[in-house]
Amino acid sequence: MDAAQTGKYDFGGDDDENDDDEEGDWESQSDEDMESDQEQVKKPNSSDSTDAAGGELEGLKETYDLFKSNIFKLQIDELLQEVGVPYDKHKSLKRALEHLKQTMESIPQGQDMLLTQFMDSMAKKNVNVPLTQTAPPSDAKYKFCFEKPASVSVVGSYALKAVAKTKAGFNVDLAVEMPNTVFQEKDTVNHRYFYKRACYLAVLAQAIRETGKGFELEYSLLDGDAHRPILLVKSPKDRSPLDYHKSKCVIRILPCIASDTFPYYRLAPGRNNVRAANDETIERPTPQYNASLLQDTTFSFSLAFLYQHSKHCAAFTDAVLLSKVWLYQRRLAETTGFTPFLFSVIMGYLLQGGLPAGGKKLSAGHSSYQLIRGTFDYLANHDITQNPIFIGKSDHAEFTQKHFVDNYEVVVVDPTGTVNLASQLTLSGWKQVQYEAKQAMDMLNDPADQFDCMFLKSVGDSKLKYDHLVSVRVPEEHVKAYDTANAAEYPVYAQFFAKQLGTILTRGLTDRAHLVAVRYANDLSWPLDGAVPAPDTALNIGIILNAETHARLVDQGPTAQEKEKADSFRAFWGDKAELRRFKDGSILESVVWETRGYEQRSLIVQQIIQHLVQRHLGVSRKKIHYWAGQFYPYTHLADTVPDHFYNRELEVTGFQPVMGVYQEFAKRLRSVDDALPVLISNLYPISPALRYTSAHLPHPIDFNKAARYPTSLRYVEALDVLVQLENSARWPDDPAELHKVKYAFYCKIAEQLRDAGASDAHVVVEDALETNPFAGRGYLDVYFQGYIFRCHIYLAQEADLFKNLSTRQKETDEKKKERAQLALSRHLYQFRYRRTHTYAIQAACAKYPALSSTIRLAKRWLGAHLLTRHVSEEVCELLCAHIFKEPYPWSTPTSTFAGFVRFLHLLATWDWRKTPLIIDLQNEISTTDRDAAFKHFTDLRGRNPQMSQGALCIATPGDLEGLRWTRHKPSKPVAGRLQMLAQAALGVLDEAITQGSEKALKRIFATPMEDYHAIFKLKPSLCTRYYENLRPEADPMMGKSQLDTKVYAKLDPVAEFLEELERIYGDTVLFFHDTYGGDEIAVVWNPLEAEPRKFKVANKFNSRPVDINAKGKLEGKSDLCVPNFDAIAAEIVRLGGDLIQQQSK
């Protein structure tokens, strides 16, 4: 598929820049130059013939080995075509580069001035020197004198022709080499080099501005390094020959120096180059400072290294492009410092060979797919702390592996063996990259096509990616550890704070989290005459939890005898640490988290983070915005519900009580076997409450006290159970006779249960509204230990009986066959589909601990938006289970917060008009089945483009047509509203997280009512489920009971009223209501039914002539009529009687 057609990835760019003028002869490093530079570093092994045999990824069939599949290859080809840059159309850009080069090379030599004097003189010209570190002392004696550049050349991706278009555009890097004569030997110390570098950049900026060509100029930082400001040159937009804005790129001016400007050993990782006032003090190393300076010497070496690999490996450049798309979609360069350059260098390292284990991981003969896959595999599994990456090695004693490892968290040493290219990358950042690489490998190994998730979907949205989100405001007061040395290393305190935060949280959470991602982006930019802006002081932390360990109650430490470790443990945890004896006899330093129930235990990580951040970094809990448990209250009953009716302890015990009672009931039911002619072979729970997904926790009722409760507390759920009886040849073949036998069994079971001590048991036989003689209408309600279990006898042969009746050739009564078919459909729904669905959801809830609460919250959200009558519970459960089973491009949610947000995202982004949703919870759907599901969907849309049936198509095992749960509901308009509401909810959530406002979350559960044509307010005192209302305005204990002392199962007058209205008005009117205690019925007049039509007595609605005016008088003689919606509204009020309190709109 064409990547651009998917609409999932905006590559930007404009290929229509077709200047006919001659190209400028601007300078770049030639092939010869790069090959010459490369001679100074280790060359890749050029024995391509042996590479192909020895590469680690070789060995599979050629097609699969090279590109996984033909389709995958086509997708890669399409993507590369989309993101590739048309270099031959960049004539204006090349002219601009040539102009900048000539401008900078023509700057005259400046005067020799003290730094402070120079800065003052530049300020008078409205060009500030971009100093991000401490300004030079006012009495500093060192001077600066500008001299023209030693060279100006294009470096980086543009020079390699490895630029990838993105929505944000791309960069063209212009390296400006400052001559050695600008510097003195001691300029490596006390920021002197960086002062002069900033001064040099200011002169370049002034010169470019003075050309008057309309370039937009700004200062910025190179990869967020506060030591290394750069100049951004944006295109003029004047249609001049230098106007390159159609290329959608920014030219970056990068000051640099030659490798021999300073003795490199003075910048070794263990050296100190920032002296304290007391010269006798033993100074700590300044590795970050040293690396920043050394990195200004690496442009030519790095370019040559990558250039050689692009020459020796035909697919190298394409693999680099793919890596850039992958990184961009995950915002890794922006938030971790892991740049495309680092990815490319590591890929080159894997091609070069010389790995610690010997050999090399990649081969020059590999395809782009193999190259990027092999690099992902390496990143996913490589322990960087134990095996740092050395592309080249230095013979100097101060550049050993130990020196690098002792001074940097992540080590990727360049081809010269002297520069750590990953000095800005923290261990937290590396782990983020590693986690994403593992995800990438999982997707590549998935039999299903995950290309979209790999490359086309933007997956950097924190609220979707992480289980917990934390926002910490960096305090103004610095921690003690931020001394002179650390201030030199990290001129921006927030960057130091972020590093400390990541280290502390990683240590504190241990194996509770798969990933602790501290996301800090130091992407500042500011005008030439402006001051360096203060960085954003809000740090964002994302936590991906370990489902098996995150809720652990105890963190164990060392024994008391290990004094040094014990002291460190106590110092870290403070008053939370205590010495405890465990059951195995061990006595250990420990931290115990006192919590009860799923909800509290799921937030232990929150307690840990709040404690550690306050203890070690001085940030109070009030300044920590933690997003994890905010949605739990929406699954609870309102505080106004009395405790004697609803025991709040259920919020701790969850579904355990009802499942325990069910097990007892099952034993009791099986105990009546001896009194029955046939045995009970199986019991199957089919109620949401018995698969852990009911919107509210099922609570026991004291049947003896039920009469004391008002009507608004009198709803009692009936928990459906299938009772399968053994097969027997003696079962009747006639449906009517079969139902009578089943009634007899109900009576016998009820008698036995009553004798055995069950509270009560009632056989319900008739449904007055059921007209189908084949339909089963009986069930047994058993009142047992505070719950009502509704038993349905299930016989395996019933389905065959109805099928035979509906297809019998000799049967001439078509109505009889139609009724048999309808009875079969109902039978399959009740006894087969609900059973298999319950089994699948039960298994999924057991596998994914957060799924149950996610489903319950999703149902509550549907109810809040009055959609529960249109989106069945089964559909809601399947949608939620799907995001756990197939979470790509993210990991499986481990929190309710993440699960619910992903549910909203699925609804908001699913293109249900054009695509079915295939849900395979138990890995039963084959590739052939998937193809069949898509064909069914295509056929459905072809024969029913108006989507009067199956607006949402959800294919499951055994239902590849995808209409089992969605054939009639939701309708197309409701599906559209559902999507709109989900999109709005995500917008509100974004706003809440950005503003740190938990109150804003209430808007997610508040539905807009202005779109409804009529709203009927119900009388709460007559709504038996009012106690479930999300925001009850009235007291649920109000009024007196309108019922007798009997306990009624599933007594819901509002539901009965709505069913009657739907029978009367059919599709003419759409009714909306919150099943979970709602006290409003909203109405939408169906616009399709409002079309004028001829009057018929059989019309199912109140109608009026189309020519009637507002005063009720006829103005014409048309024989057409339309629904009289005002009259219908009056009819609804009349039918509702006392139940309706008032009508609005």
N, C-alpha and C positions, 0 to 999 in steps of 0.2 A: 504494500500500500504506500502511496506517496505520503511521505511524512508531513508535508504541508497540508494535505487534505484532511488530516486527522483533527486539526484545530487544537492540538494539545501542546504544540511547541511553536512559539513565535520566533522564527530565526532572524527576523529583521532584515536589514540590508536592502539595497536597491541596486539592481544590476544594470541600470539604464544610463550610467555615466559613460557616454560615448564621445569623449573629446577626440577631435581629429588632429589636434596639434601634436608636434613632435614631443617625445618623452624627454624629460630633463635628464641630464647626465649626472645624477647625484651619486654619491659614494656609498657603496656597501662593501662588505667584505667579499672578495672574490673567492671562487673555488680554490684558487691557489693559496690565497691568504689563509683560508680555514684549514686547508690541508697542511700548511706549514705550521700553524698553531697546533694542529693535532699531533704533530710529531713530538711535541713536548709532553704529551700524555699518552696513556696506554691505548693502542689501537685495538679495535675489535678483531677477533679472529676471522680471517677472510676465507677460511676453508669451508665454503658453503656446502660442498658435497657431503662432508662429514657431519655438518650441522644438521642436515635433514634427517640423517640416520640417528643422531644422538640426542635430538631435542626431546624434552620431557613429554611434550604433548603429542608426539607422533605415535602411530600404532593403530589408529582407527581407520575405517574406510575413508577414502580420500575426500569425498564430498562432505561427509559429516565432520571429518577432522578439520577441514579447512574453514567451514562456515556453519557448522552445526546442522544446517538444512538448507535446501535451495531457497526456501522462502526467507530464511534469516539472511542469506546472502543478498537477496533482492532488496530486503529492507535496509541493510547496511549500505548498499549502493545508492538507494534513494536518499538516505539520510546524508551520506557524504556529498551527494550532489546538492542537497539543500543547504548545507552549512558551509560548503566550500566558497571561497572568495574569488571573484573574477579579476585576477591581478592585472590582466591586460586592459581592463577598463578603468584603471585607477590613474589616469593620466594627470588629472588635476591634483590628486594626492601626491604623485611623484614630483610635480612642479612645486608643490608646497614644501616637500621635503628638501628639494634642491634650494629653494629660496631660504629656508631656515638654515641650511648648511652654509650657504654663502654669507648670510647675515652674521652668523656666529663667528665665522672665520675672518670676517672683516672688522670685527670690533678692535679698536686700537688698544694698545697697552695702557693700563691705568697708572695712576700715581701710587707710590708706596705710602700707605697710610696705616695708622693704628686701627685695629679692628673697630674700636668704639667710634673713632672718627669716621671710618668708612660707613658704618651703619647709620650714623647721623646724616651723612651726605646723601645716602640712598633714600632715607626717609623723606628728605626735602624734595626728592624727585617722585614722591608717592609710590615708592617701591620699598617695601619692608624686606629685611633679610629674614628668611623663614627659619628661625631658630625654635626648635621644639624642646631643647634641653635648656639647662641653666645658661643665662647670658654670660658672656665673658666678664671677668672682673673689671671694674671701672679703671683700675690701675694696671691692666694688662699691657705689657710692652711689646707683644708680638704684633707683626704687621701683615697687611695683605696688599698684594699688587696683582691686578688682573693681567693675564697674558692670554693671547689667543689660543684656542684649542689645538692640541697636538693632532687630533683627528676627530672627525664626525662621521659616524657610520650607523646604518640601520642594523639592529641586532634583534634577537628574539624570534618570535613566531613568524613575523612578516618576512624576515630575511630567509627563513627556512621554508617559506610558503606553506606554513602549517597553521594559518589563521582560521578560526571557526567563527562564523557569524552567530551572534546571539541577539536577543531582544535588546540588550544593553549596548550593542555595538561591539567593536573590538579596538584594541590598542596597537599602535605602531610605535615601537621603541627606537629612539634616536640616542645612541650613546655618544656623549661628548667627553672626550678624554682631556682632562686638565693636565697641563705640562708639569713635569717634575719640578721645574724651577719655581713654581708657585709655593712649594712646600719646603720646610726645613726638616732635618732629621728628627727633631724632637716633637714634631707636630702630631705624633701618634698619641701623645699624652694629654690628659685634661681637656678633651674635646677640641683641641686646636685644629685638628684636621676637619672635623665636622663644622666648626665655625667658618673656616675658609671655604669649605665646600658650599655652605649656604650662601656665603658672599658671592662666590663665583656664579651660583645659580641666579642670584638676584641681578647680576650684570647681564646675563643671558636674557632674562625676562625683560629688562629695561630695553635692551637692544631690539628685541623682537617687537615690543610695543611701539618703539619709535619709528619702525618702518611704516606705520600707518596703514597696514594692509588689512586691518579689521579682525585679526585673530583674537579669539577670546582666551585670555590667559588666567590660569589659576595655579596655586600651589597645591600639592597633595603629598602623600607619603608613599614610598615604594613598598608595596605589600604590607602596609601598616607599620613599617619600621620607623619609629620616631626619630632615629638618628639620620635618616636618609630622605629628606624632602626632595621632591621632583617638581617639574613644571609641566602642566597640562596645556596643550595647545589645541584649541577647538577651532573648527573651520569658520571662516567668515561666511556669511550667507548673503552675498552681494552679487552672485553670478559672475564673479570675476574669474580669471584663469586660475586663481588660487583657491577657489571655492570647492571644497571636497566634501561638503556636508552629505551629499548623496551616498558617499561610501560608508556613512555612519560609523566613523572611527574617530579616535582621539590620538593625537601624537603626544608621546611622553618624552620629555627631555630628561635624560638620565646622566648626571655627572659621574665620571669614573676616573680612575687613574691607572697607570701602567703597573704591571706586577712588580717592577723593580723600584718603585717610588720610595718604598720604605723597606728596611730589612724585615722579611716576613716573620722571622723568629721572634721579633719583639711583639708580635700579635698572636703568639701561641695561646691555646686555650687556658693554660695555667698562669699566664702573665697578668700583671696588674698595670693598667694604663691610666688610672684616675687616682692621683695622689691626694692624700689627706694633708691637712695643714701641718701636721707633725710628721716630718720626714722619717723619724725613727720608728714610727708605727709600722708593724708588719701588715701590709695591705693584702686584702683578699683578691683573688683573680677576678678579672672583668671579661668573662668569655663572650657575653652578648655584645658588648662594646667592641671587642676585638673582631668578632665575626662580621659585624656590620661594616667595619672598615675594610676588612679583607674582601668582602663580597663585592666591593666596588672595583676589584681587580680581576673579576672572574668572567666578565661578559664575553671576551673573545675566546677564552678556553672553553666555556660552556657551549657557545655557539659552534665551535669547531667539533666538540665531542658529539653533539646532536647531528651536525651536518654529516659527519662520517657515517653515522648509523643510517641516516636517510639515504646515503649513497649505497651502502652495502646491503640494506634491507628494503626491498621495494615497497613493502606495506607499512613501513615505519611511520611515514607521515600520515597515512590514513588512520592508523591506530592512535596517533597523537590527537587527531581530530575527534575521534570517538571518545577518547578520555576527556577531552575538554567539554564535550556535550554532557557526559556523565557527571563531571565535577560541577558544571554550571547548574544542572538540574537539582543538585543537592546542596548548592551554596557552600561547598566545602572550602574553596579558596577564600571566600569572603569571611567565613566564621571560624576557620581553624588555622589558616595560613598554609594549608597544603595546596600549593599552586599547581596549575598545569605544567609548569616548568619542572617542579619536583617529580611529578608523575612521569614526565618524559625522561628525566634523568635516570630514574629507577628502572624504567623500561630499557633504556640504553645499557644500564648496568647488567640487567639480566641477559641482554644480547651479548654483552662483552665477555662474560665468563669471569672466572676467578672467584666464584662463590666459596664460602668457607668449606662446604662439603665437596668442592671440586666441580669442574665442568660448568655448564651454564643451563639456564632454565629455558631460554628462548633461542630460536634459530632464525638466521637471516632468511630462510626459505618459508617462514610461517606467514599466514595470511593476517590481515588486520584483526580478524576475530580471534585467532590464536594468540596473537601478541597481547591483546588487551585482556583476554581470558587468563593467560599465564601470569600477567602482572597482577590481576585481581587475586589470583590464587596465592601469589607470593605475599601480597599485602595482607591478605586475610589470615595467613598462618605464620608469618614471620615475627619472631620475638625480637623487637628492635632493641630492647634493653640488654639482652644477652648477646646479640649479634648485630652490632651496628654496621651500617653499610659504608664500605670504603671502595669508592670507584678507583681511586689511586692512593698510593701510600708514599709518605715522605720518609726520607732517611734521617731526618733531624730528630734528635732525642726528645724534643718537646712536643712532637706531633704524633705520639704513639696512641694506640687505641685507648689506653688507660687515661691519658690526658683528656681525650675527647669525652669519654664516658663519665669521668668525674665532674665534668663541667657543663654538660648539656643533657637534657632529658631525652632528646631524639638526635641521633647522629647520622647524617648522610654526607660523607666527605667527598669533595669534588675531585676531578681527575688529577689535580696537582697534589692531593694528599694533605692540603693545609687548611682548607676552608670548609666549615660545616654549613652546607647549604640549607639545612633544616634548623638553624639556630633559633628562628622565630617560632618554630613549631613545638608546642608543649606536648607532654605525654598524653594529656587529655585529648588534644587535637588529633594526635596519631591514632588513639583508640577509636575516635569517631570515624576516621578514614578506614581503619581496620574493620570496624563493624559494618560500614557500608560495603566494603569489599566482600565480606562474608555474605551479605545480602545479595550482592551481585552474583556470587558463585551459586547461591541457592537458586536464583532466578535462571541462570544459564543452565543449571542441571535439571530444571523443571521440565517435564515432558511437554507441558503446555507452552505456548508461545508467549514469552514475557518481554518481548522487544519493546513494547510501549512503556512498560514499567521501568525498563533499563534506561531508555534514552529519550522518550518523548514526554513523559510526565514530570512536571515539577514536583519534587518530593521534599522540598526544604521547609514546608509549613510545620512549625513546631507543634502546634496544637494537634496535628494529625500524626506526627512522627513519634512523639514521646508519651509515656504513660503519665508522668508527672511533669508539670512545668513550674519553675521557680524564677521569680524576678527579685534580685537583690540590689538595692541601691548602695553604691559605693559611698561609704561615709567620708565626710570631709577630714576627719581626724585620721591620720595615718597610723598604721600599726607599728610597733616598735621595730619590727624586722626591716622596715623600709628606711634603712640608714643611708649614708652617703654612697656606699658602694652599690647598693641596690638601686638607688636613685640614678646613678650613672648608667646602670644596666637597663633600667626601665624608666626613661624620662617621664612617661605617662603613668601616673600611679594606678589608674584603673587597670592597666595591663598587668602590673605586678600583682594587684589584688586578685585578678582573674586567675593568674597562675597559682597563687596561694590557695584560692578557693577550690580549684580543681584537685590539688594535692590533698587537701584536708578531706574533701568529700569522698574521694576515691579510697582513702584509707579508712574512713569511718563506715562506708557502706559495704566494704569488702565484696563478698559474692552476692549481696542482695540485689545488685544492679548489674545488668550486662553492660550498661554504658552510662557514664556520667559526662554529659557534654556541656562544658562551660563555653558559651558562645559569646565572643567579644570581637566586634568588628571595629578596628581603628581606621576606618576609611574616611578620613577627614579631607576636606578641600576648602580653600579660602582664597579671597582675592589678593592681588599683589600688594595693595595698600592696607590690608586688614591684618589684625592680630591672629595668631594661631587659635582656632576655636577650642573651647573646652570640650573634651570628649564626652560622649554619652556615659553617664555614671550608672546606668541601669544595666546590670549583667543578667543575661538570660541563661538558665540552666535547664537542660532537658534530661530526664531520667528514663531509661528503658529498664524495666524491672525484670528480675529473674523470677519467673512464676513459681519456682519451687522453694525459693529461700527468702523472698522479700518480706514475708510476714512472720519470720522467725522471731520468737519471743526473747531469746537469750543470745548475747554475743559473748563468746568465751575468749579469755585471754590467757596469759601465762600463769604458771604456778607462783606462789609466794616466794619460793626458793630462788626463782630466776629474778633476782633483785633488780637488775638493770632493766630488763624487759617489763617487770611489774611496775617499776617507777614510771617508765615511759607510758604504759597503758593508763595508769592513774592520772598522769599529767595530761594525757590526751582527752580522757573522758570526764575528768573532774569529779564532781560529787555523784555522778551516775555510776561510777565504778564501785564495786563491792566484792568482797571475798565470799565465795559461796561453795558449799559442798554439794556434789551431784550424786545421783543414784549409784553411779559406778564407783563411788568412793573418792573420786578426784576432788581436790580443792583448788579452785581457779579464780583468778580475777575475772569478774564478769560484769556485764551490763544487762539489766533485766528491764523489759518494756512491759508495763502493766496495761494490758488491753483485753477487751472481751469482744467476741463476735467478729464476723467477716469485715464489717465496715471499719471498725477501729483497728483491727490488725492490718488491713490494707493501707493504713496511714502511718504505720510505724516508721517508714522511711521519712515521712514528713517530720516526725518528732526528732529523728536523728539529725536531719539537716538543720532544723531550727536550733537545736541544742549546740551543735558544733559551730555553726556560723556565729552565734552569739558569743560562745566561749572563746573562740580563737580569733575572730575578726571584729568583734565589738558591734555587731549589727543586731539590734533588738528585733524581736519577733514582729513587732508592728511594722517594721520596714522590710519585711520579707513577704512578698505576695506568693502564696503557694496555691497552685491549682491542681486539685486532686479530688477532694471529697465534697466539693460544692453541690453536686447533684444528688447526693444521697437523700437529703430531706424530701426531695420530690417523690420518692418512693414510699415515704412514711404517711400515715394518717395524720390529720391536723392535730395540733396540740389541744384543741377544744373537745376532741373525742374523749369521753371519760375513761379513766384507767380501769374502772370496774367492768367496762365493756370490752376494752382492748388492752391487753397486757403488753406494755412497752418492752418487756423482756424478750418478746419475739424478735425485736430488732437485733438482738444478740444471738438468739438461737436459730433464727432464719426458718428454713423449711424442715428442720429436724423434727419438731413436734408432730407436724402433719404426716410426715413420712413414717415416723414411728407408729402413729396411730393406724396408718394404712397397713403397715405390716401386721399389726395386731388384728385388724379387721380381716385381712386376707387369711390369717390362721383361723379366725372364727368362722369365716365363710367356708373354708375347706372342711371344717369340722362337721358340716351338715351332710357331707358326702354319703354317709351310710343311710340317710333317710331318703335319698333320691334314687330313682330308677337307673340313672346313669351318673357317672362320676363327673366332677368338675375337673377338666384337664388343665386349664390355664386361667389366670387372671391377668388382665392387661389394664393398667391405668391409662386413661386418655385425657384427663383433665389437665389444663395448664398448671394448676396448683401441684399436681403430682409429677410434673416434669420441670419444676423449679422456675416457672415463668409467669405465674400469675402476677398481675400488676401490684397487688397488695399481698402481704404475707397472710396465708389463711390462718384465721384465729378461731379457737374453740368457743362455743357458745354454751352457757349454762341453760339448757332447755327448760329447766324448772323456773328460771327467773326471766325468761324471754318476754313474758307478758308485761313486765315492768317497764320495758323500753318503749319509747315513742315510735311512731311509724318510721321516722327518719333513721332508725337504727335496726330495722327489722329485716333487712336483707340477709339471707344466709345462702352462701354458695353451695351448690350440689356438685360433688366431685365424681365425675363419670368414671365408671369401671366396667370393662367388658368381662363377662363371665362365660368362658367357653366350655361348653359341655361336650362330652365324648361323642364321636360319630356312632350312629346306630341305624340299622336298616328299618327300624320301626318308626322313624320320624315320618310324618305324613308328607305327601307330595303336593298337597293343596295348600296354598298360602294361608287361607282363612283358617283351616284346621291346624296348621302349624302354629299360627299365632295363639290359638286357644290352648294348645299344649304348653306353649311358653308361659301363658298366663298362669296355668296350673303350677308350673314350676316356680314362678314368682311367689305364688301363695304358699307353697310348701316351704320354700326357703325362708319366707318371712315368718312363718309359724315356728320353724326350728330356731331361728335367730331370737325371736321373742322368748322362747322357752329357755334359750341359752343365756339370756340376760342382757341382750342388746337393748338400748333405751327404747327403741320403737322401730317398726318397719311398716312401710305403707306401700301397697301395690297400686300403681296408677295405670289404668287400662286405656281409657278413651281420651282422645283429643278432639274436642267438638269441631275444630276448624279443619280437621283432616278429612278429605273426601276420597282419597285413593284407597280402595279396599285392600290393596296389596301392601300398603305401607305398614311397617311395624309401629305400634302406638303404645306399647306397654313398657314399663320399667319398674324397678323396685327401689324405693328410697329407704335407706337404713340410717337411723339416727344412732351414732356410735361415738361415745366419748367426746361429745361436743362438736362433732362434724357430721355432715350428711353425705353418705356415699350413694350415688345413683347407679344402680346395677342394670346392665343391659345384657340379656342372654344372647350369646353369639353361637350360631351353628354354621360350620364351614360349608354345608351343602346349600345354604340359603341362596348364595350368589348364583350357583348353577341353576337353581329352581327358577329364579327371576329371569336369568338369561334365556333359558329354554322357552319360557312363556313369551318373552319379547321377540324371539326369533322363530317361533314355531310356524312352519310352513302352512299347516292345516288351519291355523287360526285366521279367521276372516274378520274378526272384530278388531279393527285398527286401533280403536280407542283403548281396548283391553291391552293390546300389545304396547301402546304408548304408556299406559299406566304401569305395566310391568317394567318397562325400561326406566321409568322415573323411580320406581321402587328399588330397582337395581342400583341406580346412581346413588340414592340415599343410603342404601345398605353399604355400598363400597365406601362411601364417605365416613359413615359411622364406625364400621367394623374393620375396615382395612386401612384406609388412608390415615385416619386419626391415630390408629395403632402404630403404623410404621413411622409416622411423623413423631409421635411421642417418644418412640424408641431412639430415633436419630437425635432428637433434641436433648433427651436425657443423657445420652452418651456424650454429646457435645458439651453440655454443662459440666459433666464430670471431668472432661478433658481440659476445658478452659474455665478456670474459676470465676473470671469476671463476666462471663457470658450471661449468667442468670440475672445479675443486677443490671446489665446493659439492656437486656430484653425488657425487664420490668420498667426501666426508665423510658425506653422507647415507646412502650405502650402508654405510659403516663403522658408522654409528649403528644402522641396521636390523640389521646383523649382531650388534652388541653386545647387542641385545635379542632375538636368536634368531628374527628375523622374515624372514630372506632367502629362506626356502622358501615364504613366503606373499605377499611383495611382490616382484614381478618387477623385474629391473633396468630394464626399459622403463618400468614405472610410476613407479619412483623418478626416472628421468631426466625423464619428462614433468612430474612435480610440480615438480621443481626448475626446469626450463625455464619453466614457467608463471609462477613468481614473478618471473622476469626479463622475460618478455614482457609481462605485465600486472601491474606492480608497485603500481598504485594501492591505497591512497591515498598511498603513498610513491614515491620515485624508484627507478629501476633499481639493484639492488645493484651495487657496484663492488668489494666485498671478499668474501672467503670467509666471514668472520665474519657479515656482514649476510645473505649468501645462506643460510647454514645456519640462522640464527635465523628467517628468514622461512619456510624450509621447515618448521621445527617449528611456527611460528605457523599456517601453512596447515593442517597436520594437526590442530592443536589446536582450530581454530575452524571448520573445514569441516563444515557440517551435512549429512553425506553421506547420512543417512537420508531427507532431504527435498529435496536439491538435487544435480543433477549438476554435474560440473566440466567446463567447456568449454575446451579447450586448442587455441589456434589460433596455432601458431608462425610461420606464413608467410602470415597474413592471407588465408586461403582460405575462411573460414566467413562466410556472409552472414547478415543478420538472419533471413531465412527459414529458413536452416539452424539457427540458434539456436532458433527456435521449434520446429522439428522435433525437435531434440535434447531439449527439455523435454517434448515430447509423448511421445517414446519413453520417457523416464524415467517419466513419469506412468503410462503403460501398463504398464511393467515393474513398478512398485510395486503397481499395481492387480491384476495377475495373479499376483504373487509377493510378497505383503506380508511373508512370513517371511524374505525376502532370502536364500534358499538359493542364488541366483545373483546376481552383480552387486551385492554389497554396496556396493562403490565403483563409481560410474558415471562414466567419464572419456571424454567425447566428443571426437573429433579429426576432422580432415578425412577423409572417406571412411568414418568410423565414427561416425555420429551416434547410433547406438544406444548407444555407449559401453561395449561389453562386449568389445572386441577383446583387451584385456590383462587384464581383471578378471572375466571370466565366472565362473570357478570359485574364484579366489583374489584377495584375502583373503576369508575367510568373515566373516560378521557378527560373531562373537565376537572374531576377530582384528582386524577393523577397529576395534572398540570399544577393544581393548587398545592398538592403535596410537595412537589419539587420546589415551587416558589417559596413555600414556608421554610423548607430546609435550607435554601440559599439565604433567606433572611436571617435564620437562626445562626448560621455560621458567621454572617456579618456582625450580628450582635455579640457573638462570642469573641470575635476579633477585637471589637471595640472594648469589651469588658477587660480582656487581657491587657490590651495596650494601656488602658486607663487605670488598671488595677482596681476596678470597681466590681465587687461581687453582686451588688444590688442590681446591676444591669442584667444579670442572668435571669431575673424574673421575667424579663421581656421575651425570653425564649419560649416560655410557657404561657404567654398571653397572646391570644389569637385576635387578629383584626376583624371587627364585626361589620365594617362598613360595606363589605361586598355582598352581604345577604339582603334579600328582598324583604324578609319579614323575620322577626324574632319573637318567640313566645316565651315569656318568663313563667317558670313553673313554681308552684307553691312548695317550698322546701319541706314543710311538715307532712306532705303526702308522697315525697320521694323516698322510697325505702333505702336507697343507696346514698342518701345525701351525706352520710358520715364519711364517705370516700372522697368528697369534694376536695379539690386541691386547695382552694381558698374559700372556705365556707364563710359567707357573710352572716349567716344565722347560726345560732347555737344548735348543734345536732341533737341536743336533749330537749329541744323545744316541744311544746304541745303534748298531747296525750295520744295514746295509740288508737288508731281507727280500726284495729284488728282485734280478734278475740285472743284467747290465751294459746291458741295453737301456733306451733312453729312451722312456717311455710318455707319450703325449699324454693329458691330462685324466684321469690315473689318480687317482681319489678313492674309496677304499673306503667312507668314511663316507657319501658321497652315494649310492653304489650300495646300501648297506645301508638307507638311508632310503627310497629308491625301492621297494625290496623290501617294507619294512614297510608303506608306503602302499598297495601293491598288495594286500597280504594283508588289512589291516584297514580299508581304505577310510575312511569317515567315522567309524568307531567311535572311532578314536584320532587326535588331532591331535599332530603331531610338530614340535618347534621346535629349531632348530640354527643356529649361526653358520657360514655357508658359508666365511667367511674365517678358517679355522684354528681353529674352535671345537673344544673337546674335551669337550663335553657334549651330550647329547640330552635335552630336556625333553619331558614327555608330559602331555597333558590328555585325560581321558576325556570324550568328547562326551556331555553330559547328555541330549541328545535321543535318543541311541542307548541310553541306560540305562533307558528306559521298558520296563516288563514287556511281553513279547509271547509268543505261542505258540512252542513249540520247533519248529524245522524243521531238517532235515538241511542245507538250503542256507544256513543262517545263516553269515555270514562271520567269526564270532568265537567264541571259547571262551565258553561260557555255563554258567549254573548255575540250578537252580530258585529261585524267589523265596522259597520257604519255608524255605530252609536257614538254620540259625542259625550263630552265631559258631564253634561247635564242629564244624560240618560235618554236623549231623544235621537231618533233615527234621522240620518241625513242622506240616506240613499236606499237602494233596493237590492243590495248585494245579498246573495244567498250563502255567503261565506261567514264563518264564525271563528272565534278565537277563545282560548280559555279565559274565563272571568276570574282573574287572580284575586281580586278584592272579595268576591263571593267565596272563593275557595278558602281564603284566610278566615272569613267569618264562619265557614263550616268547620274549620279546624278548631276554632275557639268553642263552638257549640259542642263538637264531639268531645273535646277535652274536659268540659264541665269544670268541676272544682279544681282539677289538676292544674289548669292554666290560671295564673294569677293576673297576667296582663299581656297585651300585645304591643310591641313597639315597631316602628317603621311601617 
